[in-house]
């Protein structure tokens, strides 16, 4: 038992928690023991509570939570358990909102029931959040299984502090991932709550966009503080790519395109053309060219937007990237071409955010 917590949780309930760990649970039986053990093993010296919301689990999750409630409270960590046993779950957004509402801590540490925290997670992220009150604080992660999403994991762990704000439009979603989020309750209340639309809603992405609209910053503790599990049941897989695409295009049009009178789309292939077609008519008119390295596309000379209502139909030039003018919206996936695309981009000596933005 740690010095700060001797005497169990009951005597400390009157004292407001510094940090509430927010844990939504839905059929998490295979992972929950390991997840809750990682709460017990935190080395944070302040007052901590665990707020669990059990979203209609039909497995043994409820019994596992009750078992750990005793262990956690013996160690001085107050446990609040909410939930419902309707026939079907209300979704991750609803569960997180309920877990936040029933908790009392000045700071919120979000945790997914299939992940495992390193012992220093709460301590280090709390330190960062105190310094940055209007931030979402994330951290680096270790993926399990290690080879499941190598490109995505590299992206999560290697973005620079500037890229945490410039790469917010990519298909990867939030630049610090939701299961690593840590923020003040005051800031959460200012931005939130999460969208409660349920299955198929990217509630973390929508919250992240709202956070950025409100002027929030994004910080990452550069240590691996979470074991981040990949498995087919993860709620992430229930969100349709087309839904996320629409939100991303709208956010790009709202946040980035107003400051550019004209721009070039880097990629004359499928992704670049799809972005062009997804833009509003006003933003399509700002597209002065596509650029590429593919000789066949460049030889073709232009892209004709067949579905356009305009007459004559728009013909957008296709140029070699060296002949094109910035700013660029880049629709080329990173870390896929053995470094060739990155070398081409670097050779232009452009500034990310100002001269180009990544969209893929």
ZARO-19685 format. One record per residue (C-alpha): residue number from 0; residue in one letter; chain; x, y, z. Coordinates in steps of 0.02 Angstrom, whole numbers, padded with zeros to 5 digits. Layout:
BEGIN
(NUM 'a' 'A' (X Y Z))
...
//
This chain:
BEGIN
(0 'x' 'A' (00000 00000 00000))
(1 'x' 'A' (00065 00172 -00043))
(2 'x' 'A' (00095 00305 00089))
(3 'x' 'A' (-00033 00427 00021))
(4 'x' 'A' (-00172 00298 00026))
(5 'x' 'A' (-00157 00205 00192))
(6 'x' 'A' (-00325 00192 00278))
(7 'x' 'A' (-00429 00141 00128))
(8 'x' 'A' (-00545 00243 00017))
(9 'x' 'A' (-00687 00276 00139))
(10 'x' 'A' (-00594 00406 00240))
(11 'x' 'A' (-00539 00494 00082))
(12 'x' 'A' (-00709 00505 -00004))
(13 'x' 'A' (-00741 00671 00081))
(14 'x' 'A' (-00583 00738 -00001))
(15 'x' 'A' (-00609 00781 -00184))
(16 'x' 'A' (-00511 00672 -00304))
(17 'x' 'A' (-00372 00753 -00405))
(18 'x' 'A' (-00394 00630 -00548))
(19 'x' 'A' (-00543 00526 -00605))
(20 'x' 'A' (-00502 00378 -00717))
(21 'x' 'A' (-00646 00366 -00841))
(22 'x' 'A' (-00681 00186 -00892))
(23 'x' 'A' (-00825 00137 -01006))
(24 'x' 'A' (-00853 -00052 -01009))
(25 'x' 'A' (-00948 -00162 -01131))
(26 'x' 'A' (-00914 -00350 -01134))
(27 'x' 'A' (-00732 -00327 -01083))
(28 'x' 'A' (-00711 -00489 -00985))
(29 'x' 'A' (-00553 -00549 -01076))
(30 'x' 'A' (-00454 -00390 -01036))
(31 'x' 'A' (-00532 -00312 -00882))
(32 'x' 'A' (-00424 -00395 -00748))
(33 'x' 'A' (-00264 -00330 -00828))
(34 'x' 'A' (-00341 -00158 -00859))
(35 'x' 'A' (-00398 -00138 -00677))
(36 'x' 'A' (-00234 -00205 -00608))
(37 'x' 'A' (-00149 -00063 -00703))
(38 'x' 'A' (-00260 00062 -00610))
(39 'x' 'A' (-00206 -00013 -00443))
(40 'x' 'A' (-00022 -00001 -00495))
(41 'x' 'A' (-00020 00186 -00530))
(42 'x' 'A' (00120 00279 -00437))
(43 'x' 'A' (00024 00444 -00431))
(44 'x' 'A' (00033 00515 -00254))
(45 'x' 'A' (-00127 00620 -00261))
(46 'x' 'A' (-00307 00566 -00232))
(47 'x' 'A' (-00371 00457 -00373))
(48 'x' 'A' (-00542 00382 -00408))
(49 'x' 'A' (-00604 00259 -00538))
(50 'x' 'A' (-00770 00295 -00624))
(51 'x' 'A' (-00837 00143 -00717))
(52 'x' 'A' (-00992 00140 -00826))
(53 'x' 'A' (-01050 -00034 -00875))
(54 'x' 'A' (-01143 -00017 -01040))
(55 'x' 'A' (-01259 -00170 -01042))
(56 'x' 'A' (-01119 -00300 -01033))
(57 'x' 'A' (-01185 -00477 -01052))
(58 'x' 'A' (-01024 -00565 -00998))
(59 'x' 'A' (-00940 -00570 -00826))
(60 'x' 'A' (-00878 -00388 -00834))
(61 'x' 'A' (-00993 -00335 -00690))
(62 'x' 'A' (-00925 -00469 -00572))
(63 'x' 'A' (-00745 -00426 -00617))
(64 'x' 'A' (-00777 -00241 -00580))
(65 'x' 'A' (-00855 -00283 -00409))
(66 'x' 'A' (-00705 -00394 -00366))
(67 'x' 'A' (-00582 -00255 -00408))
(68 'x' 'A' (-00685 -00122 -00317))
(69 'x' 'A' (-00636 -00206 -00152))
(70 'x' 'A' (-00451 -00214 -00197))
(71 'x' 'A' (-00446 -00035 -00261))
(72 'x' 'A' (-00540 00038 -00113))
(73 'x' 'A' (-00426 -00057 00009))
(74 'x' 'A' (-00283 00033 -00078))
(75 'x' 'A' (-00367 00205 -00061))
(76 'x' 'A' (-00440 00222 -00235))
(77 'x' 'A' (-00626 00265 -00225))
(78 'x' 'A' (-00729 00170 -00355))
(79 'x' 'A' (-00894 00233 -00428))
(80 'x' 'A' (-00993 00107 -00531))
(81 'x' 'A' (-01135 00157 -00645))
(82 'x' 'A' (-01220 00066 -00786))
(83 'x' 'A' (-01378 -00013 -00854))
(84 'x' 'A' (-01430 -00186 -00913))
(85 'x' 'A' (-01546 -00143 -01058))
(86 'x' 'A' (-01548 -00268 -01201))
(87 'x' 'A' (-01426 -00164 -01303))
(88 'x' 'A' (-01283 -00044 -01264))
(89 'x' 'A' (-01302 00145 -01279))
(90 'x' 'A' (-01128 00167 -01353))
(91 'x' 'A' (-00956 00233 -01308))
(92 'x' 'A' (-01002 00418 -01312))
(93 'x' 'A' (-01147 00394 -01191))
(94 'x' 'A' (-01043 00283 -01076))
(95 'x' 'A' (-00899 00406 -01066))
(96 'x' 'A' (-01018 00551 -01031))
(97 'x' 'A' (-01102 00452 -00892))
(98 'x' 'A' (-00935 00402 -00815))
(99 'x' 'A' (-00879 00584 -00818))
(100 'x' 'A' (-01044 00645 -00744))
(101 'x' 'A' (-01038 00526 -00595))
(102 'x' 'A' (-00854 00567 -00557))
(103 'x' 'A' (-00783 00714 -00459))
(104 'x' 'A' (-00597 00733 -00501))
(105 'x' 'A' (-00522 00897 -00560))
(106 'x' 'A' (-00436 00801 -00701))
(107 'x' 'A' (-00500 00661 -00813))
(108 'x' 'A' (-00394 00514 -00871))
(109 'x' 'A' (-00481 00415 -01009))
(110 'x' 'A' (-00450 00229 -01015))
(111 'x' 'A' (-00519 00093 -01129))
(112 'x' 'A' (-00564 -00072 -01046))
(113 'x' 'A' (-00451 -00173 -01161))
(114 'x' 'A' (-00295 -00067 -01130))
(115 'x' 'A' (-00162 -00068 -00994))
(116 'x' 'A' (-00083 00086 -00914))
(117 'x' 'A' (00100 00095 -00866))
(118 'x' 'A' (00122 00138 -00680))
(119 'x' 'A' (00179 00317 -00714))
(120 'x' 'A' (00038 00364 -00835))
(121 'x' 'A' (-00074 00464 -00717))
(122 'x' 'A' (00072 00551 -00631))
(123 'x' 'A' (00159 00609 -00791))
(124 'x' 'A' (00001 00661 -00884))
(125 'x' 'A' (-00066 00752 -00731))
(126 'x' 'A' (00097 00851 -00722))
(127 'x' 'A' (00078 00900 -00905))
(128 'x' 'A' (-00108 00943 -00891))
(129 'x' 'A' (-00077 01057 -00742))
(130 'x' 'A' (00047 01154 -00851))
(131 'x' 'A' (-00073 01159 -01001))
(132 'x' 'A' (-00251 01187 -00937))
(133 'x' 'A' (-00335 01199 -01108))
(134 'x' 'A' (-00249 01047 -01182))
(135 'x' 'A' (-00287 00869 -01222))
(136 'x' 'A' (-00132 00777 -01160))
(137 'x' 'A' (-00090 00612 -01245))
(138 'x' 'A' (00059 00495 -01236))
(139 'x' 'A' (00156 00371 -01339))
(140 'x' 'A' (00092 00192 -01347))
(141 'x' 'A' (00148 00013 -01367))
(142 'x' 'A' (00037 -00088 -01483))
(143 'x' 'A' (-00020 -00264 -01445))
(144 'x' 'A' (00003 -00368 -01551))
(145 'x' 'A' (00160 -00267 -01594))
(146 'x' 'A' (00147 -00290 -01783))
(147 'x' 'A' (-00040 -00256 -01799))
(148 'x' 'A' (-00039 -00074 -01860))
(149 'x' 'A' (00144 -00028 -01884))
(150 'x' 'A' (00120 00129 -01990))
(151 'x' 'A' (-00017 00197 -01878))
(152 'x' 'A' (00084 00162 -01720))
(153 'x' 'A' (00237 00251 -01792))
(154 'x' 'A' (00126 00400 -01836))
(155 'x' 'A' (00053 00407 -01659))
(156 'x' 'A' (00225 00401 -01578))
(157 'x' 'A' (00330 00508 -01695))
(158 'x' 'A' (00227 00663 -01737))
(159 'x' 'A' (00321 00822 -01690))
(160 'x' 'A' (00238 00948 -01574))
(161 'x' 'A' (00194 01055 -01727))
(162 'x' 'A' (00122 00907 -01821))
(163 'x' 'A' (00003 00871 -01675))
(164 'x' 'A' (-00088 01026 -01741))
(165 'x' 'A' (-00050 01019 -01929))
(166 'x' 'A' (-00093 00834 -01959))
(167 'x' 'A' (-00269 00843 -01886))
(168 'x' 'A' (-00351 00816 -02058))
(169 'x' 'A' (-00280 00644 -02098))
(170 'x' 'A' (-00375 00479 -02103))
(171 'x' 'A' (-00284 00430 -01943))
(172 'x' 'A' (-00399 00543 -01842))
(173 'x' 'A' (-00349 00634 -01681))
(174 'x' 'A' (-00161 00663 -01671))
(175 'x' 'A' (-00163 00600 -01492))
(176 'x' 'A' (-00272 00446 -01483))
(177 'x' 'A' (-00427 00441 -01373))
(178 'x' 'A' (-00372 00299 -01255))
(179 'x' 'A' (-00223 00410 -01204))
(180 'x' 'A' (-00323 00570 -01172))
(181 'x' 'A' (-00301 00665 -01009))
(182 'x' 'A' (-00376 00839 -00979))
(183 'x' 'A' (-00449 00951 -00846))
(184 'x' 'A' (-00633 00930 -00804))
(185 'x' 'A' (-00658 01117 -00833))
(186 'x' 'A' (-00591 01102 -01010))
(187 'x' 'A' (-00692 00944 -01046))
(188 'x' 'A' (-00850 01036 -00990))
(189 'x' 'A' (-00805 01183 -01103))
(190 'x' 'A' (-00785 01072 -01256))
(191 'x' 'A' (-00898 00922 -01224))
(192 'x' 'A' (-00991 00816 -01199))
(193 'x' 'A' (-00961 00672 -01321))
(194 'x' 'A' (-01087 00641 -01459))
(195 'x' 'A' (-01206 00505 -01401))
(196 'x' 'A' (-01264 00446 -01573))
(197 'x' 'A' (-01199 00272 -01533))
(198 'x' 'A' (-01126 00141 -01650))
(199 'x' 'A' (-01054 00213 -01809))
(200 'x' 'A' (-01021 00388 -01736))
(201 'x' 'A' (-00837 00442 -01724))
(202 'x' 'A' (-00868 00527 -01556))
(203 'x' 'A' (-00683 00551 -01517))
(204 'x' 'A' (-00650 00635 -01685))
(205 'x' 'A' (-00799 00753 -01665))
(206 'x' 'A' (-00743 00798 -01488))
(207 'x' 'A' (-00565 00827 -01550))
(208 'x' 'A' (-00625 00944 -01688))
(209 'x' 'A' (-00731 01042 -01563))
(210 'x' 'A' (-00579 01052 -01447))
(211 'x' 'A' (-00477 01130 -01589))
(212 'x' 'A' (-00619 01250 -01636))
(213 'x' 'A' (-00619 01313 -01457))
(214 'x' 'A' (-00432 01349 -01466))
(215 'x' 'A' (-00373 01196 -01369))
(216 'x' 'A' (-00195 01135 -01386))
(217 'x' 'A' (-00126 00959 -01406))
(218 'x' 'A' (00017 00895 -01300))
(219 'x' 'A' (00100 00725 -01297))
(220 'x' 'A' (00202 00652 -01154))
(221 'x' 'A' (00346 00571 -01247))
(222 'x' 'A' (00347 00408 -01153))
(223 'x' 'A' (00254 00249 -01190))
(224 'x' 'A' (00120 00251 -01053))
(225 'x' 'A' (-00011 00135 -01127))
(226 'x' 'A' (-00021 -00040 -01199))
(227 'x' 'A' (-00145 -00009 -01340))
(228 'x' 'A' (-00233 -00168 -01397))
(229 'x' 'A' (-00289 -00206 -01573))
(230 'x' 'A' (-00429 -00331 -01598))
(231 'x' 'A' (-00577 -00350 -01716))
(232 'x' 'A' (-00709 -00313 -01581))
(233 'x' 'A' (-00641 -00137 -01551))
(234 'x' 'A' (-00777 -00003 -01567))
(235 'x' 'A' (-00666 00091 -01692))
(236 'x' 'A' (-00709 -00038 -01825))
(237 'x' 'A' (-00895 00005 -01818))
(238 'x' 'A' (-00871 00180 -01893))
(239 'x' 'A' (-00891 00189 -02081))
(240 'x' 'A' (-00747 00262 -02179))
(241 'x' 'A' (-00871 00367 -02281))
(242 'x' 'A' (-00937 00448 -02121))
(243 'x' 'A' (-00763 00495 -02064))
(244 'x' 'A' (-00718 00557 -02239))
(245 'x' 'A' (-00866 00678 -02239))
(246 'x' 'A' (-00820 00749 -02067))
(247 'x' 'A' (-00638 00768 -02119))
(248 'x' 'A' (-00678 00860 -02282))
(249 'x' 'A' (-00796 00980 -02191))
(250 'x' 'A' (-00666 01014 -02057))
(251 'x' 'A' (-00532 01047 -02189))
(252 'x' 'A' (-00650 01168 -02277))
(253 'x' 'A' (-00689 01255 -02115))
(254 'x' 'A' (-00514 01268 -02040))
(255 'x' 'A' (-00387 01269 -02181))
(256 'x' 'A' (-00458 01316 -02350))
(257 'x' 'A' (-00525 01490 -02305))
(258 'x' 'A' (-00346 01556 -02291))
(259 'x' 'A' (-00297 01496 -02465))
(260 'x' 'A' (-00360 01583 -02622))
(261 'x' 'A' (-00294 01440 -02731))
(262 'x' 'A' (-00213 01272 -02700))
(263 'x' 'A' (-00148 01114 -02784))
(264 'x' 'A' (-00203 00936 -02742))
(265 'x' 'A' (-00051 00821 -02733))
(266 'x' 'A' (-00111 00656 -02811))
(267 'x' 'A' (-00202 00646 -02977))
(268 'x' 'A' (-00259 00470 -02935))
(269 'x' 'A' (-00414 00405 -02847))
(270 'x' 'A' (-00391 00491 -02678))
(271 'x' 'A' (-00350 00661 -02751))
(272 'x' 'A' (-00498 00656 -02869))
(273 'x' 'A' (-00613 00598 -02730))
(274 'x' 'A' (-00561 00747 -02623))
(275 'x' 'A' (-00591 00866 -02770))
(276 'x' 'A' (-00766 00796 -02798))
(277 'x' 'A' (-00806 00806 -02611))
(278 'x' 'A' (-00768 00992 -02599))
(279 'x' 'A' (-00901 01126 -02612))
(280 'x' 'A' (-00914 01212 -02782))
(281 'x' 'A' (-00828 01367 -02711))
(282 'x' 'A' (-00680 01265 -02650))
(283 'x' 'A' (-00670 01163 -02812))
(284 'x' 'A' (-00645 01328 -02903))
(285 'x' 'A' (-00490 01359 -02795))
(286 'x' 'A' (-00405 01201 -02859))
(287 'x' 'A' (-00282 01264 -02990))
(288 'x' 'A' (-00201 01095 -03026))
(289 'x' 'A' (-00169 00916 -02977))
(290 'x' 'A' (00011 00861 -02964))
(291 'x' 'A' (00091 00690 -02969))
(292 'x' 'A' (00246 00590 -03017))
(293 'x' 'A' (00152 00466 -03128))
(294 'x' 'A' (00207 00500 -03308))
(295 'x' 'A' (00046 00430 -03382))
(296 'x' 'A' (-00065 00543 -03278))
(297 'x' 'A' (00044 00694 -03318))
(298 'x' 'A' (00043 00650 -03503))
(299 'x' 'A' (-00146 00648 -03500))
(300 'x' 'A' (-00133 00833 -03457))
(301 'x' 'A' (-00294 00865 -03362))
(302 'x' 'A' (-00434 00793 -03257))
(303 'x' 'A' (-00612 00823 -03317))
(304 'x' 'A' (-00746 00829 -03184))
(305 'x' 'A' (-00882 00734 -03277))
(306 'x' 'A' (-01017 00756 -03143))
(307 'x' 'A' (-01001 00945 -03139))
(308 'x' 'A' (-01155 01049 -03178))
(309 'x' 'A' (-01042 01185 -03248))
(310 'x' 'A' (-01028 01212 -03437))
(311 'x' 'A' (-00899 01190 -03502))
(312 'x' 'A' (-00853 01053 -03377))
(313 'x' 'A' (-00699 01098 -03275))
(314 'x' 'A' (-00533 01033 -03342))
(315 'x' 'A' (-00401 01036 -03204))
(316 'x' 'A' (-00219 01028 -03262))
(317 'x' 'A' (-00111 00881 -03203))
(318 'x' 'A' (00070 00936 -03177))
(319 'x' 'A' (00232 00859 -03119))
(320 'x' 'A' (00252 00905 -02935))
(321 'x' 'A' (00405 01013 -02974))
(322 'x' 'A' (00302 01117 -03096))
(323 'x' 'A' (00159 01142 -02973))
(324 'x' 'A' (00135 01288 -02855))
(325 'x' 'A' (00104 01274 -02668))
(326 'x' 'A' (00002 01271 -02559))
(327 'x' 'A' (-00032 01085 -02575))
(328 'x' 'A' (-00165 00973 -02501))
(329 'x' 'A' (-00075 00806 -02500))
(330 'x' 'A' (-00178 00651 -02536))
(331 'x' 'A' (-00032 00529 -02534))
(332 'x' 'A' (-00023 00407 -02389))
(333 'x' 'A' (00133 00433 -02284))
(334 'x' 'A' (00262 00299 -02247))
(335 'x' 'A' (00208 00186 -02392))
(336 'x' 'A' (00327 00222 -02536))
(337 'x' 'A' (00492 00174 -02452))
(338 'x' 'A' (00527 00359 -02422))
(339 'x' 'A' (00514 00413 -02605))
(340 'x' 'A' (00364 00528 -02579))
(341 'x' 'A' (00438 00602 -02420))
(342 'x' 'A' (00603 00637 -02512))
(343 'x' 'A' (00509 00726 -02652))
(344 'x' 'A' (00414 00833 -02528))
(345 'x' 'A' (00571 00875 -02428))
(346 'x' 'A' (00660 00927 -02588))
(347 'x' 'A' (00538 01073 -02607))
(348 'x' 'A' (00587 01150 -02438))
(349 'x' 'A' (00409 01191 -02389))
(350 'x' 'A' (00337 01226 -02218))
(351 'x' 'A' (00203 01107 -02156))
(352 'x' 'A' (00043 01197 -02108))
(353 'x' 'A' (00085 01350 -02210))
(354 'x' 'A' (00133 01277 -02380))
(355 'x' 'A' (00053 01105 -02369))
(356 'x' 'A' (-00065 00998 -02266))
(357 'x' 'A' (-00083 00810 -02261))
(358 'x' 'A' (-00257 00742 -02295))
(359 'x' 'A' (-00229 00555 -02326))
//
